[in-house]
Amino acid sequence: MTEYRTIYRGGEGEITEKKSRFIANTVSVRSEEEALEFIEAMRKKYWDARHNCFAYVIGERGELKRFSDDGEPGGTAGKPILEVLTGEGLCNTAVVVTRYFGGTLLGTGGLVRAYGAAAKAGIAASVVITKIPGMKLHIHTGYTGLGKIQYILGSKGIVILDTVYTDKVEMEALVPQAEADTVKAEITEGTNGQTVLKDGAACYLAVIDGKPQIVE
């Protein structure tokens, strides 16, 4: 699993350049099929627009990159959109910029700037997250070790997903993989080896609205 930036919640941004409207829509996608479905949906939504240009980056390492000028002069639309995506380090993300022609030609330089600015406006209107490789950590302890474990997890901002109280305490915590060994070592030391720790499922986590949580 690889850390990467992506769109969590898509957005819509718009700019106007010499009476031409440029409307950018963004979305998170996991495959090229999802990207193409989004592009087709935008074409249907803006069926009366002259151009629906796009770019998308697929893969946690940005393995697949595609773009289209959709009738604009070559290199003036899709490529600037893609450059914004790669410049922001965004993966698994698609952007469609729709242009309603305002009657004034912008020239190649003007088009490049307008499509790039529109893509940035769309991203700015979105919720962007960094997906971090994580894991669920299962913790089994007695009540005497509970306070120490809660202190260790709290000091590192680690979220406790669930706690079950019986004759023992069973907890499930959401831990970044990069911190897992340190957290386990501190818990083991802090409870004098009286805690049983088991690695759970691997997952991605991200900070959303100030709180770490699991993300698909």
C-alpha positions as CSV (number, residue, x, y, z in Angstrom):
1,M,0.0,0.0,0.0
2,T,1.3,3.4,-1.0
3,E,0.5,6.9,0.5
4,Y,-1.1,9.1,-2.1
5,R,-3.3,12.2,-2.5
6,T,-6.7,12.0,-4.0
7,I,-10.2,13.6,-4.2
8,Y,-12.4,12.5,-1.3
9,R,-15.4,14.6,-2.2
10,G,-15.7,16.0,-5.7
11,G,-16.4,19.6,-6.4
12,E,-17.3,22.1,-9.1
13,G,-15.4,25.3,-9.9
14,E,-15.9,27.9,-12.6
15,I,-13.9,30.8,-14.2
16,T,-14.8,33.2,-17.0
17,E,-12.3,34.3,-19.6
18,K,-13.3,36.8,-22.2
19,K,-17.0,35.7,-21.8
20,S,-16.2,32.0,-22.2
21,R,-17.3,30.0,-19.2
22,F,-15.0,27.2,-18.0
23,I,-16.7,24.8,-15.6
24,A,-14.5,22.2,-13.9
25,N,-15.9,19.1,-12.2
26,T,-13.8,16.6,-10.2
27,V,-14.3,13.1,-8.9
28,S,-12.5,10.3,-7.2
29,V,-12.2,7.2,-9.5
30,R,-10.6,3.8,-8.9
31,S,-10.4,2.6,-12.5
32,E,-10.4,3.9,-16.1
33,E,-13.9,2.6,-16.5
34,E,-15.1,4.8,-13.7
35,A,-13.3,7.8,-15.2
36,L,-14.9,7.2,-18.6
37,E,-18.4,6.9,-17.0
38,F,-17.8,10.2,-15.2
39,I,-16.7,11.9,-18.5
40,E,-19.8,10.6,-20.3
41,A,-22.0,11.8,-17.5
42,M,-20.5,15.3,-17.8
43,R,-21.0,15.3,-21.6
44,K,-24.7,14.5,-21.0
45,K,-25.0,17.1,-18.3
46,Y,-23.4,19.8,-20.5
47,W,-24.7,18.5,-23.8
48,D,-25.0,22.0,-25.2
49,A,-21.4,23.0,-24.5
50,R,-18.8,23.2,-27.3
51,H,-16.1,21.4,-25.5
52,N,-15.8,18.9,-22.6
53,C,-12.1,18.4,-22.1
54,F,-10.7,16.1,-19.5
55,A,-7.8,14.4,-17.8
56,Y,-7.4,11.6,-15.3
57,V,-4.8,9.8,-13.3
58,I,-5.4,6.2,-12.3
59,G,-3.3,4.1,-9.8
60,E,-1.8,4.7,-6.4
61,R,1.5,5.7,-8.2
62,G,-0.2,7.4,-11.1
63,E,0.5,4.6,-13.5
64,L,-2.2,5.5,-16.0
65,K,-2.6,9.1,-17.3
66,R,-5.0,10.2,-20.1
67,F,-6.3,13.5,-21.4
68,S,-8.3,14.9,-24.3
69,D,-8.6,18.3,-25.9
70,D,-12.1,17.5,-27.3
71,G,-11.8,19.7,-30.3
72,E,-9.7,22.4,-28.8
73,P,-6.3,23.1,-30.5
74,G,-3.8,20.3,-29.6
75,G,-2.2,20.6,-26.2
76,T,-4.3,23.6,-25.1
77,A,-6.9,21.9,-22.8
78,G,-6.4,18.3,-21.7
79,K,-2.7,18.6,-21.1
80,P,-2.9,21.7,-18.9
81,I,-5.6,19.9,-16.9
82,L,-3.4,16.8,-16.5
83,E,-0.5,19.0,-15.5
84,V,-2.6,20.5,-12.7
85,L,-3.4,17.0,-11.5
86,T,0.2,15.8,-11.5
87,G,1.4,19.1,-10.0
88,E,-1.0,18.6,-7.1
89,G,0.2,15.0,-6.8
90,L,-3.4,13.7,-7.2
91,C,-4.0,10.0,-8.1
92,N,-7.3,8.2,-8.8
93,T,-8.8,11.5,-9.8
94,A,-10.6,12.7,-12.9
95,V,-11.4,16.3,-14.0
96,V,-13.7,17.4,-16.8
97,V,-13.5,21.1,-17.8
98,T,-16.6,22.2,-19.9
99,R,-16.3,25.3,-22.1
100,Y,-19.1,27.5,-23.2
101,F,-17.7,29.6,-26.0
102,G,-18.1,33.4,-25.4
103,G,-17.5,34.5,-28.9
104,T,-13.9,35.7,-28.5
105,L,-10.9,33.6,-29.5
106,L,-8.4,33.2,-26.6
107,G,-5.4,31.9,-28.6
108,T,-3.4,28.9,-27.6
109,G,-1.7,30.6,-24.6
110,G,-5.1,31.9,-23.3
111,L,-6.6,28.5,-23.6
112,V,-3.8,26.8,-21.7
113,R,-4.1,29.3,-18.9
114,A,-7.9,29.1,-18.8
115,Y,-8.1,25.3,-18.7
116,G,-5.4,25.1,-16.1
117,A,-7.0,27.8,-13.9
118,A,-10.4,26.1,-14.2
119,A,-8.9,22.7,-13.2
120,K,-7.4,24.4,-10.1
121,A,-10.7,26.0,-9.3
122,G,-12.4,22.6,-9.5
123,I,-9.8,21.0,-7.2
124,A,-10.1,24.0,-4.8
125,A,-13.8,23.3,-4.5
126,S,-13.2,19.6,-3.7
127,V,-12.1,17.9,-0.5
128,V,-8.6,16.6,-1.0
129,I,-7.1,14.0,1.3
130,T,-3.9,12.1,1.8
131,K,-4.6,8.3,2.0
132,I,-2.1,6.7,4.4
133,P,-1.6,3.0,4.7
134,G,-2.9,1.8,8.0
135,M,-4.1,-1.2,10.0
136,K,-6.6,-2.2,12.6
137,L,-4.8,-3.2,15.8
138,H,-6.7,-5.6,18.2
139,I,-5.8,-5.0,21.8
140,H,-6.7,-7.4,24.7
141,T,-5.8,-6.1,28.1
142,G,-6.8,-6.2,31.8
143,Y,-8.4,-3.1,33.4
144,T,-5.1,-2.2,35.1
145,G,-3.5,-1.5,31.7
146,L,-6.4,0.3,30.2
147,G,-5.5,3.8,31.3
148,K,-1.9,3.5,30.1
149,I,-3.1,2.2,26.7
150,Q,-5.6,5.0,26.3
151,Y,-2.9,7.5,27.2
152,I,-0.4,6.1,24.6
153,L,-3.1,6.1,21.9
154,G,-4.4,9.5,22.8
155,S,-0.9,11.1,22.8
156,K,-0.4,9.9,19.2
157,G,-3.8,10.9,18.0
158,I,-4.8,7.3,17.3
159,V,-8.5,6.6,17.0
160,I,-10.1,3.8,19.0
161,L,-12.7,2.3,16.7
162,D,-14.3,0.0,19.3
163,T,-14.1,-1.0,23.0
164,V,-15.8,-4.1,24.6
165,Y,-15.8,-4.4,28.4
166,T,-16.1,-7.9,29.9
167,D,-13.8,-9.5,32.4
168,K,-11.1,-8.1,30.1
169,V,-11.0,-5.1,27.8
170,E,-10.9,-5.6,24.0
171,M,-10.1,-2.6,21.9
172,E,-9.7,-2.0,18.2
173,A,-7.5,0.9,17.1
174,L,-6.8,2.5,13.8
175,V,-3.0,2.8,13.5
176,P,-0.9,4.2,10.6
177,Q,1.4,1.4,9.4
178,A,4.5,3.6,9.8
179,E,3.7,3.9,13.5
180,A,2.5,0.4,14.2
181,D,5.8,-1.1,15.5
182,T,6.4,1.9,17.8
183,V,2.8,1.8,19.2
184,K,2.9,-1.9,19.9
185,A,6.3,-1.6,21.6
186,E,5.1,1.3,23.8
187,I,1.9,-0.6,24.8
188,T,3.9,-3.8,25.6
189,E,6.4,-1.8,27.7
190,G,3.7,0.4,29.3
191,T,1.7,-2.6,30.4
192,N,4.6,-4.8,31.4
193,G,3.8,-7.3,28.7
194,Q,0.4,-8.0,30.0
195,T,-1.4,-6.9,26.8
196,V,-2.1,-9.2,23.8
197,L,-1.7,-7.4,20.5
198,K,-2.9,-8.8,17.1
199,D,-2.6,-7.2,13.7
200,G,-5.9,-6.7,12.0
201,A,-6.9,-5.9,8.4
202,A,-4.8,-3.5,6.4
203,C,-6.7,-0.4,5.3
204,Y,-6.3,3.2,4.2
205,L,-6.8,6.1,6.6
206,A,-7.1,9.8,6.2
207,V,-7.7,12.9,8.3
208,I,-11.2,14.2,7.4
209,D,-12.8,17.1,9.2
210,G,-9.9,16.9,11.7
211,K,-10.4,13.2,12.5
212,P,-8.5,10.2,11.2
213,Q,-10.9,7.6,9.8
214,I,-10.9,4.6,7.4
215,V,-11.4,5.4,3.8
216,E,-12.0,3.1,0.8
